């Protein structure tokens, strides 16, 4: 089945440091890939997405490139801020066949806690 | 503003009680989902519904029930059969079944069993 593996945290950085959170995936089809962010006590918000190989998603200074050859979607940011402190989830959306029909199911990684210190 | 609302934000339940978590969306989305989040485990799918009056079990449906009588609403009942219900519950919706459409999440309900 589909799976997402992301680097385990917690990750602690100083403000203005470079961030990389690794994410690799296994999927049977041609998935879309997402990064979601969760601030303390809140739901998830979409950070960026990519729908096909070599696509780059970007938002708020964060970037990730869909690499089919390495089945990866690593999240990067050149200069983190204290306000970036949150849990980051990598996810894929792939077609799932079930007894009741088919739908695109989101499969999540376990999340990476990022703490940015001033 | 369009969005997803969940209530209550915090819920306490005694063992043996059923409780119902509310999820409402005004985004005119067809599909709705319930997830459970436990520390260090990511999100796991409980139930989903692609259309009114239809819903399907997710990966961890045992001990839960849902209904979808209206497009806007997808309540989740945590029954006494759920042996470890303490968790953070997230509701989500998406426009349709296309993989290109991201899921939008509500703010969550934290359920604690006393």
Interface residues (C-beta under 8 A of the other chain):
Chain A: X31 X32 X34 X36 X41 X42 X43 X44 X45 X46 X49 X51 X89 X93 X94 X95 X98 X100 X101 X102 X103 X104 X105 X106 X108 X109 X110 X111
Chain B: X4 X6 X31 X33 X40 X41 X42 X43 X45 X48 X50 X54 X56 X90 X92 X97 X98 X99 X100 X102 X103 X104 X105 X106 X107 X108
